[in-house]
Amino acid sequence: MSAPARRIAADPEWADGVRGQAMLLTAKLGDEEDLGTLSRFLDDSSPVLRLRAMEGIAALQARLA
């Protein structure tokens, strides 16, 4: 469902802001599997990506609950 957003989030060729927005879209459209996808960014060197990963995880967990 959110395959394009997943691909953009994982692609370092995109700007961090765009990748972060893709993470939030992944959280909005994704499923439980995407928790792992987003969790991989928690250790990223970019503060923007770490923040968006945390926001995405929180949003996805709330939506799935």
JODACOR-V861890 format. One record per run of one state. SS is the DSSP state (@ for helix, = for strand, . for the rest). FROM is the first residue (numbers start at 0). LEN is the number of residues. If there is no record, write none. Layout:
# JODACOR-V861890
ss:from:len
SS:FROM:LEN
SS:FROM:LEN
This chain:
# JODACOR-V861890
ss:from:len
.:0:2
@:2:8
.:10:5
@:15:14
.:29:3
@:32:11
.:43:3
@:46:18
.:64:1
